[in-house]
């Protein structure tokens, strides 16, 4: 263990301190469904399975799905730069409403960084609430929503909701730091709902989501909400099949015309900056939104926080078989906190792997995905 610690120290830059490196061989918890999905699957098989796209992206392995994921394809918007809106113009539109709704593709963590960039300027415009589809929403008889119960903690917990990876964790951390009230609005799903025809199930879920958000606006006339959703929930125009999604139902319920922004239409090149493009009337039925943001993820689709530095992942940080989840947790925060960064590495993976960490102190938690009896025996590396 000491040799592993020394090797890791040499890999870390001077402004990042690794205070501890520990193996956790207990395996995934039952509620870590992405890890449990990946546990029996090899890296090559996971990459070939569309159902594994979200789990792999969640754990920093977009490199394995970039060739087959439509949301990773480089698809610049066709709109000329002359049609591009400034960030200030976007904020002017946000100032004229009480609701901004922005979507993400669940396999695109960089979309969450765009939402994070909106937090501070929207707070300056008087926005009070940050609501996310990902936040766990409890019935009244189940207690307080986790995101509310843990509002005083500077970090987000893994159990606060679903698909809570490091970029989303940073989004929540920033919202807390800026003083937003965090709000869950997801619909409650019953066993009977699971048996409904798809169209009816969607309608029921969208209606419930809209009602939950409308209740926040009604309870506090000064409330202004930034809502982070997945995919089609952002549509304020009917879909081609006539389906009304959440934004359309919220608009209908409250009479508030939200500013709706889609990030799933196009993806810019790795060296370009995000472009804000107004949707012309001729394309409103296609996107269902007011604006499109053409995002520009890095070449490897990883997200680097501002000021973050690269920390090399030594070969000794992976188990000899299957997957190992490498987590960098801020020193002083519990295992339940969303890591500052994490990466899932398979024993058969080749090449160099990197964590991106802001300057500070961290402890490294190494988690073989399948339960094992003891840490790996090969902890000495020659470097």
C-alpha positions in Angstrom: 0.0 0.0 0.0 2.9 2.4 0.8 4.4 1.9 -2.6 1.1 2.7 -4.3 0.9 5.8 -2.2 4.4 6.9 -3.2 3.7 6.2 -6.9 0.5 8.2 -6.7 2.2 11.2 -5.0 4.6 11.4 -7.9 1.7 11.5 -10.3 0.0 14.4 -8.6 0.9 18.1 -9.4 2.2 20.2 -6.6 -1.2 22.0 -6.0 -3.1 18.7 -5.6 -2.5 16.6 -2.5 -3.6 13.0 -2.3 -4.1 12.5 1.5 -5.0 8.9 1.3 -5.4 6.0 -1.1 -7.7 3.2 -0.1 -9.3 0.1 -1.6 -13.0 -0.5 -1.1 -13.7 -4.1 -2.1 -17.3 -4.2 -0.9 -18.6 -3.9 -4.5 -21.4 -1.7 -5.8 -24.4 -0.9 -3.5 -27.8 -2.2 -4.7 -28.8 1.4 -5.7 -25.7 1.9 -7.9 -27.6 0.5 -10.9 -25.1 1.8 -13.5 -22.2 -0.1 -11.8 -24.3 -3.2 -11.4 -25.2 -3.0 -15.1 -21.6 -2.9 -16.1 -20.2 -5.4 -13.6 -20.6 -8.5 -15.8 -19.8 -6.8 -19.1 -16.4 -6.4 -20.7 -15.2 -3.1 -22.0 -15.7 -4.1 -25.7 -19.1 -5.6 -25.1 -20.2 -2.5 -23.1 -19.1 -0.3 -25.9 -21.1 -2.3 -28.5 -24.4 -2.2 -26.4 -26.5 1.0 -26.8 -28.0 0.3 -23.3 -24.5 0.8 -21.8 -24.1 4.3 -23.3 -25.4 6.1 -20.3 -23.5 4.0 -17.7 -20.2 4.5 -19.6 -20.7 8.2 -20.0 -21.7 8.5 -16.4 -18.3 7.1 -15.4 -16.2 9.2 -17.7 -15.8 6.7 -20.6 -17.3 8.6 -23.5 -14.3 7.5 -25.4 -15.8 4.0 -25.6 -19.1 5.2 -27.1 -18.1 8.2 -29.1 -18.1 6.3 -32.4 -21.7 5.0 -31.9 -23.5 7.7 -29.9 -25.4 10.2 -31.9 -25.0 12.7 -29.1 -21.2 12.5 -29.3 -21.1 13.0 -33.1 -19.7 16.4 -34.2 -22.8 18.0 -35.7 -22.4 21.8 -35.9 -25.6 23.7 -36.3 -26.2 25.0 -39.8 -27.1 28.5 -38.7 -24.5 31.1 -39.7 -22.6 33.0 -37.1 -24.6 36.1 -38.0 -27.6 34.4 -36.3 -25.8 33.7 -33.1 -27.0 35.3 -29.9 -24.7 36.7 -27.3 -24.8 35.4 -23.7 -26.1 38.8 -22.7 -29.0 38.5 -25.2 -29.9 35.1 -23.7 -30.0 36.7 -20.3 -32.2 39.5 -21.5 -34.7 36.9 -22.5 -34.4 35.1 -19.2 -35.0 38.4 -17.4 -38.5 38.7 -19.0 -39.8 35.4 -17.6 -39.9 33.5 -14.4 -38.9 30.1 -15.8 -35.8 29.0 -17.8 -35.8 25.4 -18.9 -32.6 23.8 -20.3 -32.2 20.2 -21.3 -29.4 17.7 -21.5 -28.7 14.4 -23.2 -28.1 11.9 -20.3 -25.0 10.6 -22.1 -23.5 14.2 -22.4 -22.2 15.4 -19.0 -20.8 18.5 -20.6 -24.4 19.7 -21.0 -24.5 20.0 -17.2 -21.5 22.4 -17.4 -23.6 24.7 -19.6 -26.4 24.8 -17.0 -23.8 25.5 -14.3 -22.6 28.5 -16.3 -26.1 29.9 -16.2 -26.4 29.8 -12.4 -24.6 33.0 -11.3 -26.0 35.3 -14.0 -29.5 34.0 -13.4 -29.1 34.5 -9.7 -28.2 38.1 -10.4 -31.5 38.4 -12.3 -33.4 37.3 -9.3 -33.7 33.5 -9.9 -34.4 31.8 -6.7 -34.8 28.1 -7.3 -32.9 25.4 -9.1 -35.0 22.4 -10.0 -33.7 19.2 -11.6 -35.4 16.1 -13.0 -32.5 14.1 -11.4 -33.4 15.1 -7.8 -35.2 12.4 -5.9 -38.7 13.4 -5.1 -40.5 11.8 -2.1 -44.1 11.5 -1.2 -45.2 13.4 1.9 -45.4 10.2 3.9 -41.8 9.3 3.0 -40.1 12.3 4.5 -38.2 15.3 3.2 -36.6 15.2 -0.3 -32.9 14.2 0.1 -31.7 17.3 -1.8 -33.7 19.5 0.7 -32.6 17.5 3.8 -29.0 17.9 2.8 -29.3 21.5 1.7 -26.8 22.7 4.3 -24.0 20.4 3.1 -21.7 22.1 0.5 -21.7 18.9 -1.6 -24.3 16.7 -3.3 -24.8 13.1 -2.1 -25.1 10.1 -4.3 -28.5 9.3 -2.8 -29.8 12.8 -3.5 -31.0 11.6 -6.9 -30.1 9.7 -10.1 -27.2 10.0 -12.5 -25.3 12.1 -10.1 -21.8 12.1 -11.6 -19.0 14.6 -10.9 -20.2 17.3 -13.4 -23.7 17.2 -11.9 -22.2 17.2 -8.5 -20.3 20.3 -9.3 -23.6 21.9 -10.7 -25.4 21.2 -7.4 -22.4 22.4 -5.3 -22.4 25.7 -7.2 -26.2 26.1 -6.9 -25.8 25.7 -3.1 -23.0 28.1 -2.9 -25.0 30.8 -4.8 -27.9 30.4 -2.4 -30.5 28.7 -4.8 -33.3 26.8 -3.2 -33.0 23.3 -4.6 -36.3 21.7 -5.6 -37.4 18.2 -6.7 -40.3 17.9 -9.1 -40.2 14.5 -10.6 -43.5 12.5 -10.8 -44.2 9.6 -8.5 -44.4 6.4 -10.5 -46.5 3.5 -9.3 -46.6 -0.1 -10.3 -49.8 0.7 -12.2 -48.1 3.5 -14.1 -45.6 1.0 -15.4 -48.5 -0.9 -17.1 -49.9 2.1 -18.9 -49.4 2.5 -22.7 -46.4 4.6 -23.4 -48.3 7.7 -24.5 -50.5 7.7 -21.4 -47.5 7.1 -19.2 -45.7 10.1 -20.7 -48.8 12.3 -20.4 -49.2 11.4 -16.7 -45.6 12.0 -15.9 -45.4 15.3 -17.8 -48.6 16.6 -16.1 -47.3 15.7 -12.7 -43.9 17.3 -13.3 -45.6 20.5 -14.5 -48.0 20.6 -11.6 -45.1 20.2 -9.1 -43.3 23.2 -10.6 -46.4 25.2 -10.9 -47.0 24.7 -7.2 -43.6 26.3 -6.4 -44.5 29.4 -8.6 -47.9 29.7 -7.0 -46.6 29.4 -3.4 -44.1 32.2 -3.9 -45.0 34.9 -6.5 -41.4 36.2 -6.4 -40.0 32.7 -7.2 -38.0 32.3 -10.5 -36.9 28.9 -11.5 -34.1 27.4 -13.5 -35.2 23.9 -14.5 -32.7 21.3 -15.7 -34.4 18.5 -17.6 -33.6 15.6 -19.9 -34.4 15.5 -23.6 -38.0 16.2 -24.7 -39.3 17.5 -21.4 -38.0 21.0 -22.6 -40.5 21.1 -25.4 -43.0 23.9 -25.2 -44.4 23.1 -28.6 -46.4 19.8 -29.3 -44.3 17.0 -30.6 -45.0 15.7 -34.1 -47.4 13.1 -32.7 -49.2 15.8 -30.7 -47.7 14.8 -27.4 -47.5 17.6 -24.9 -44.3 17.5 -22.8 -43.6 19.1 -19.5 -42.7 22.6 -20.6 -45.8 22.9 -22.7 -48.0 21.7 -19.8 -46.3 24.1 -17.4 -46.9 27.0 -19.8 -50.5 25.9 -20.2 -51.0 25.6 -16.4 -49.3 28.8 -15.3 -49.7 31.1 -18.2 -46.0 31.8 -18.0 -44.0 31.6 -21.3 -40.8 29.9 -20.3 -37.4 30.5 -22.0 -36.7 27.0 -23.4 -33.2 25.9 -24.5 -32.2 22.7 -26.1 -28.6 21.3 -26.1 -29.4 18.0 -27.9 -29.8 19.4 -31.5 -26.1 19.9 -32.4 -22.6 19.4 -31.0 -19.8 21.7 -32.0 -16.1 20.8 -32.5 -13.8 20.4 -29.5 -12.0 23.8 -30.2 -15.2 25.9 -30.6 -17.1 27.9 -28.0 -20.8 27.2 -27.4 -23.1 29.1 -29.7 -26.5 30.3 -28.7 -28.9 30.2 -31.7 -32.5 31.4 -31.8 -34.8 28.8 -33.3 -36.6 30.2 -36.4 -40.4 29.7 -36.7 -39.8 27.2 -39.5 -38.0 24.9 -37.1 -40.0 25.3 -33.9 -42.0 22.1 -34.5 -38.7 20.3 -34.8 -36.9 21.5 -31.6 -39.9 22.7 -29.6 -37.8 25.4 -28.0 -36.9 29.1 -28.2 -33.1 28.6 -28.4 -30.5 26.0 -29.2 -27.1 25.9 -27.6 -24.5 24.2 -29.7 -22.1 22.8 -27.1 -18.4 22.2 -27.6 -17.1 19.3 -25.5 -13.4 18.6 -25.3 -11.9 16.1 -27.8 -12.2 13.3 -25.2 -15.6 14.5 -24.0 -14.4 14.9 -20.5 -15.3 18.0 -18.5 -12.4 20.0 -16.9 -13.5 22.4 -14.2 -12.0 25.9 -14.4 -8.5 25.7 -12.9 -8.4 21.9 -12.8 -5.1 20.1 -13.3 -4.5 16.6 -14.7 -3.6 13.9 -12.2 -2.3 10.7 -13.8 -4.0 7.4 -12.9 -1.2 4.8 -12.3 -1.7 1.2 -13.4 -1.6 0.1 -9.8 -5.0 1.8 -9.3 -6.9 -0.9 -11.0 -7.8 -4.5 -10.1 -6.4 -7.4 -12.1 -9.8 -8.4 -13.4 -12.9 -6.5 -14.6 -13.6 -2.9 -13.9 -12.2 -0.6 -11.2 -13.9 2.7 -10.4 -11.3 5.3 -9.4 -12.8 8.1 -7.3 -11.3 11.4 -6.1 -13.2 12.6 -3.1 -12.5 16.0 -1.5 -10.6 15.5 1.8 -13.0 15.8 4.7 -16.1 14.7 2.7 -17.7 11.3 3.2 -17.9 8.4 0.8 -21.5 9.4 0.2 -20.4 12.7 -1.4 -20.3 12.9 -5.2 -16.6 12.6 -6.2 -14.8 15.6 -7.6 -13.9 13.3 -10.5 -14.1 9.6 -11.2 -13.2 7.2 -13.9 -14.1 3.6 -14.7 -11.2 1.6 -16.0 -11.2 -2.0 -17.2 -8.3 -4.4 -16.6 -8.0 -4.8 -20.4 -7.8 -1.1 -21.1 -4.6 0.3 -22.6 -3.3 3.8 -22.6 -3.1 6.7 -20.1 -5.9 7.8 -17.9 -6.4 11.1 -16.1 -8.4 12.7 -13.4 -9.1 16.4 -13.6 -9.1 18.0 -10.1 -9.2 21.6 -8.9 -6.3 22.5 -6.6 -6.8 21.0 -3.1 -6.7 17.9 -1.0 -8.3 14.6 -2.1 -8.4 11.0 -1.1 -8.5 8.3 -3.7 -11.0 5.5 -3.3 -10.4 2.5 -5.6 -13.5 0.3 -6.1 -13.4 -3.0 -7.9 -16.9 -3.3 -9.4 -17.3 -7.0 -8.7 -16.8 -7.8 -5.0 -13.4 -9.3 -4.2 -11.9 -10.8 -1.1 -8.8 -8.6 -0.8 -7.0 -5.7 -2.6 -5.0 -6.7 -5.7 -1.7 -8.3 -5.1 0.2 -6.3 -7.7 0.5 -2.9 -6.1 4.1 -2.1 -7.0 4.7 -0.1 -10.2 7.9 0.7 -11.9 8.0 4.4 -12.5 
